[in-house]
């Protein structure tokens, strides 16, 4: 069974990632909106395991979609695991939301706005799949308000094109997002981060510890203008 998927990435990197998905996985796509790509015929979800560029994943959906049809599609998607009954949330105006809640509850779903698995977004015409979001696939990161979004980091790393065993340095590393996403992308790679703000550096170290990456990523609280690194070591 082939099905369409709507995926989101950082604005400005759409064509780059569309090319990667075509070359690596044979996935044809078209641009729907800035940062939003429609994958036309997906047969499995294996590509999501290694695609850090993709932030959110959704099925095309409208208010006219039959609840039984959507349930059947979700059940047939290989690699998607949902609890039974499915927990959902509706993003719509009050009248439409009330009608849709009744419709999907009759289909056996459970309205759970704070703990949803499927978010039915009327404005976006999409059924967002919580178990396929970035944090669900790769784990949550402790963040600060100014931390760089993971999808942007994935785009920067794609442009950097680090070789498998090269060492990546982020001299203004914040909470460690860049070296951590790089470690996901390059299992054989190593990284290093330096951050002047002690609070951000503390969060970065916690992120590394929670993911067991201390042996692959070195991190320190220091000044990017006074790095102690050897020539040609980065």
Beta strands, then each sheet from edge to edge (+ up, - down):
strand 1: 3-8
strand 2: 29-33
strand 3: 36-42
strand 4: 57-60
strand 5: 87-91
strand 6: 110-111
strand 7: 118-121
strand 8: 126-129
strand 9: 167-170
strand 10: 190-195
strand 11: 217-221
sheet 1: 2+ 3- 1+ 4- 8+ 7- 5- 6-
sheet 2: 9+ 10+ 11+
end
